[in-house]
Every structure is written in structure tokens, then in C-alpha cells.
């Protein structure tokens, strides 16, 4: 028996992967459907001499991550949509201060308090800013639990390498469901650079400071130009998966859990002789427009499937030259399209 | 010749952006003297607020981070939990601590975080030009209470020290002022105790300093000190509100 193989929920797999990647600080606040993450961390962190804090609010939690991060500790928080809105303050400050950290969003239906069903309604918030100010943030979107574990480990490497907050964008379905996961040993995917910027007391060195207020004339503009240089490097870290896309006449574009359901629908279509294929972005920012464009342009029709009213479809339209052939199918508010629904949609479009 | 009065090593040799007669410069100096005396400059991490003291990292000669508005206690909590042997303190004004950051200060205090908090109460929002703060006195004129603070509309000045003293997690809470040399010496003593408690792991220590803000109050520096004495102190009584230091030391075996 492989002792690294465990039947585990998405939320717990994400938490364990973080521990394996050396995360030693977690702060969070209860909100469904992500509660298994803080619950798991509450007993697991002390086992590895890490810090678990149940914060008084989402604001406090992200600011605790801010504080832990500036000591050089790998730190994370997790929440679900309404809580992620509250964390935007800290995310913007971390982007401004160039502090690494990982934020997990187990999305639920919105707007407002919404519901506790899985959803993909926070795509815009995740990929187009979220917090105030001119910043970019890597967004990773797993479609299976093993992939969630893998991306969670990678998230810490991206965060440290680029000194940036990184968002793992998942959803209530993936968070709550269970799957067999074979945890691979953590191997950094980026070179781990020495953190020579942390605040740990100015012993035998000049004092350091970490701040985001820059009021001297031109100082902030200079800082923003410097950040742009970094964002341009981050932009090269695109990840995506294609499935039977080479000869696809209809290209299904979906991410996260919908990517997985989309794949099942494509298998149904192929059995009926319909040339369907999949483009599944894994990084939502940076967005793999090149691959979307390559297969989207070749296909006769492009079907974007999301658990929302249509958000990623805008990025697909930007990538595919003829946006008139881009169609959208979405279920908002916690609704989930089944593989049969998508198969019907594919058949309808290919007629 | 032996110099009798030097700039503390914990202060950088720079000109601050504080207004003439402001209390911040004085409190910065007292903190710097205390950190020098305790010989902890090389293991101190300060947290600056949003407000007039936002630039504290330009003035203090040790590691300083600037936190989002009101969040220094959350940031300090995490730093101290990650690096328990460092000296971690927050420096916050009344807008930062008593308004937008009430949640963070109450919970950090209630968890009994082993940190030091220096709270500057000058009864208004200094940095943004003198708006009403939660600590603005009844009848006091500010840019958002131009006819004076009306308690029927705006409620009453918040006594944060009294509030925190009710929490089990707090160890030492004292309110002090800068109205004359004797009180400045008392303030330094309080700050020193609040930092010393961290060295012995005694727990959450909090010093509220009633501080003059002559420019926003529309007063000359000496008149501002008189205002603190005659108007603020009657409402915000000076003294020790809570002191479990000895009890906690015994408990810790310190």
C-alpha cells in the first residue's frame, strides 16, 4: 500500500499540501464551504511547530499573513467569496509591499451572502484586480484534488520567487468532495531565493522597513514601473491543459471543476463522432491567450462554460480572433452544468 | 568632555515631518531611549500605523513595518508568534487604534499577545487635517464637527484604556501625558515598563499617551499642553488602569 495515497477532501488536501510546502503560518476565519482548511490547520500546524491563529475577522487574518510574511515565514489564509472580498485590503497592501503569501478562495455563490454552493463567480475579482491599485497577482485554478495539492505547493514557490500574493481559486465542489490523492514529495518549482528583505531585527545590519506609502514626488510612479517589470516576468508563467484540441471543431473552454465536467462532455461527444476538444487554463492570471487563440481560431465554434453569468468568456473573446463564434453557457448562483447538459450544448452548436 | 545628552541610537539623525509642538517627536524619543536602555534595538520590530506616524520607519533606527489602517495589532500578533524572542510593538493614533482598528486591538489584547502598544490620543485625525476622532471631546471643534462635537449626534469619546482593562488578556495599562517634564518622565517610565514586560514574557502592555496637536487644535504649543491638562485629563483620567505585572511574572517564573 502506498502510504502517501490518501482519500481526502479538497480542503484538507490543500491544507496538507501547504504544510508539505513549508507553510508554517495560517490565519483564517470560519466560513462555509472552506471550514475544513482552518480545522485541519488548527491541529496540524502545532505538529510541525507552525502557528495557527483563528483571527477575529478576515481583515485581521490577511493582515496576520502580512505580518508573518514579513518575518520570512511561509504564510497563508483561506476563505470563501464574501470573506475574500474583505481580504482585498491586505492583498493590495501585500502587492504594494511585495510580500509573498498564499490566499485560497473556495468560491461560493454570490453576490452578497449568496449561498454555500460551489461557484465560479469570483473570476473577475481574482484576475482583474480585486483590491485597489495597479497590481497583478498569479491565480491558480485546479480541476482535481491531486492538482489542487500540486498547485498549492507551487503557489508558495511563485509567491516567494516573485515576492507576491498568489491566489488559489477553487470552489465549493472541489473543496468538499473527496478523492484519492497521492501526495508527491514537495520539490520547489522555482529557485528559492534567500529572503534578504525580511524584518527580524536589525542585528549586524542596517534597519529595514516595509511600506507601501510613497509620497515623495515620482516615488510611487517609479515603484509602479518596477512592479510592472516583475508582472511582465510573472506573465510568462502560464499554465494550461488541452485535451483533444488539435483537431477540435468545437473547442470547450472551461477552468477548475467545469474543466473537469467539460472533459467528460467531450468524451461523450467524441463517442458520437463530434470533434470536440478542451482548453483549460490552469493559471487564470497570467492567461494562456496564445493557446486559447491557437485552438480557438482553428475551431469552428468555441463554447465557454462557467459557473457564473459569463466572466472568463471575455478573456476567450479577446484571445480568439473571431469573437462571433464564441458562445457561452453558464449556471450562476451555485448551479452546476452536468456533462449531459454540456454534451447537449455541444450537439446544438455543431448542428 | 563627557556628553550628557545625546540622540538615542534608536533614532535616526533626521528631521521629522511632525508639526511644531506635536507630541509624536517626544514619544518617539522616549521609545528610542527605552529601547537603547533595554539594549534591544537589534531585535526590535516596530509597526507604524496609518496617520501622522506612518513615516515612523524614517525616524526609528530599527526594523519597522507599515501596516494597513488599524491593523497593526494583527500584524504585530503574527510577527510575535513567528519570532517570539523579538521585541514587537505597535505605535498607533486614535483614528487607527480607536476607530478603524477597534476590532484588531480588542482581540490582540484579549488573546493576551505578548506585545507592547503605544497609543497616541490627540483627540483628532491629525494626518488628514483635523477631523473628529472617537476620542474628540464633547463640544470640541474639528473640521467635521465645526460647531463642536455633539454627543447626541456623534456619541461620546471612547476611553480605550478603560475598555481594554476589562479584558482578562491584558496585563498592564496606563494612561500618561506630556504636559510637563514630570509627566514626560512618568511617560517614559510607563513605556519602559511596557517594553520590559515583553522581555519577561509577561504579556499585553498598553500605554495611552495624551498628546498635544497644536496645529489642528488651532492653539500655540503651550496652549495645547494646557488644553490637554484642563480639557482632556478630566475626561481621560491619568494613571494605572490595570497592572498584573508582578502576578504574571510569578506565574511565568520570571
Interface residues (C-beta under 8 A of the other chain):
Chain A: X24 X25 X27 X51 X53 X55 X56 X57 X59 X60 X61 X63 X64 X65 X66 X67 X68 X70 X71 X73 X75 X89 X90 X93 X97 X199 X200 X201 X202 X203 X204 X207 X208 X209 X210 X211 X212 X213
Chain B: X41 X42 X43 X44 X45 X47 X48 X50 X54 X55 X57 X58 X60 X61 X62 X63 X64 X65 X66 X67 X68 X71 X74 X75 X76 X77 X78 X79 X81 X82 X83 X86 X87 X103 X104 X106 X107
